[in-house]
Amino acid sequence: MLLLKIEALPEGLTKTKDKIFATGSHGNNHSISEGTLLENENEKYLEAKNTKLLHPEHSPKGADIEDGYYQLITQMEYTPEGLTPVID
């Protein structure tokens, strides 16, 4: 998952109640401690404020995310079958 810092959030987003934004191949959640996840039909965004990125398998204490706005982009990889989402 790529967190791309952006200047402002687009209009028409819906706040989610969840703090989980992705689930890895082994069932490990990728989540945030604080902040707000938002989405529209095809995209996810994060409004970060005192936020940590949580991924218990790799970093039990979490990683600080600079305050601001981010678009959450699923990374893609090329396989002989075509482009597929990267799964950790």
Backbone torsions as a table, in degrees:
resi	resn	phi	psi	omega
1	MET	NA	130.2	177.0
2	LEU	-101.1	129.7	173.2
3	LEU	-101.2	104.6	-177.3
4	LEU	-98.3	114.3	-178.7
5	LYS	-70.1	133.7	-179.3
6	ILE	-127.8	162.0	-177.2
7	GLU	-73.1	-38.5	-176.6
8	ALA	-152.9	157.6	176.2
9	LEU	-80.1	143.4	174.4
10	PRO	-69.8	161.2	178.4
11	GLU	-77.1	160.1	173.9
12	GLY	82.7	19.2	179.4
13	LEU	-87.7	153.3	176.8
14	THR	-113.2	131.1	175.8
15	LYS	-71.3	139.5	175.1
16	THR	-97.2	156.1	177.6
17	LYS	-88.2	-14.0	-174.8
18	ASP	-87.9	151.8	173.0
19	LYS	-103.0	-4.1	179.5
20	ILE	-91.4	127.8	179.4
21	PHE	-114.1	-9.6	176.8
22	ALA	-162.2	153.0	175.0
23	THR	-122.9	126.9	-179.5
24	GLY	-74.6	175.1	-176.7
25	SER	-65.2	-23.1	179.7
26	HIS	-99.5	14.0	178.0
27	GLY	83.0	7.4	179.2
28	ASN	-80.0	126.9	-179.5
29	ASN	-78.7	142.4	169.9
30	HIS	-105.4	118.1	-173.6
31	SER	-142.4	177.6	177.5
32	ILE	-121.0	153.3	179.7
33	SER	-85.6	-41.2	-179.3
34	GLU	-135.6	-177.7	-179.5
35	GLY	89.9	-176.8	-175.6
36	THR	-132.1	131.3	171.9
37	LEU	-93.3	137.6	179.7
38	LEU	-133.5	159.3	-179.7
39	GLU	-154.9	162.1	166.8
40	ASN	-126.2	-161.1	-175.3
41	GLU	-59.7	-36.0	-171.8
42	ASN	-123.8	-6.6	-171.9
43	GLU	-134.0	154.9	176.8
44	LYS	-120.6	147.4	-179.3
45	TYR	-137.3	161.3	177.8
46	LEU	-132.3	130.9	168.0
47	GLU	-103.8	106.0	-174.3
48	ALA	-94.8	131.5	173.5
49	LYS	-150.6	111.6	-175.0
50	ASN	55.4	45.3	-171.1
51	THR	-103.4	141.4	171.2
52	LYS	-118.1	140.3	172.1
53	LEU	-85.8	123.8	-176.7
54	LEU	-110.6	128.6	175.8
55	HIS	-149.0	86.5	-169.9
56	PRO	-51.7	-33.2	-177.5
57	GLU	-65.2	-35.4	-174.4
58	HIS	-108.1	-28.3	-175.4
59	SER	-149.6	85.3	-175.5
60	PRO	-56.7	-31.9	-178.6
61	LYS	-85.4	-13.3	-179.3
62	GLY	86.8	169.7	179.1
63	ALA	-123.6	132.9	179.7
64	ASP	-66.7	139.2	174.1
65	ILE	-113.9	128.5	178.6
66	GLU	-59.6	137.2	178.3
67	ASP	-55.3	141.1	178.1
68	GLY	149.8	-163.4	-178.3
69	TYR	-112.4	140.5	-177.8
70	TYR	-138.2	143.0	167.1
71	GLN	-95.5	133.2	179.0
72	LEU	-96.3	116.0	-174.6
73	ILE	-116.4	124.8	175.9
74	THR	-74.3	121.9	179.1
75	GLN	-70.1	145.7	179.6
76	MET	-116.1	151.1	175.7
77	GLU	-130.8	149.7	178.9
78	TYR	-86.0	132.7	171.4
79	THR	-128.5	165.1	177.2
80	PRO	-57.0	-23.5	179.0
81	GLU	-84.4	-9.8	-179.2
82	GLY	125.1	-169.9	179.7
83	LEU	-75.8	134.7	177.7
84	THR	-135.2	151.5	176.3
85	PRO	-64.0	141.7	176.3
86	VAL	-72.7	131.9	178.3
87	ILE	-122.7	125.2	-177.1
88	ASP	-85.1	NA	NA
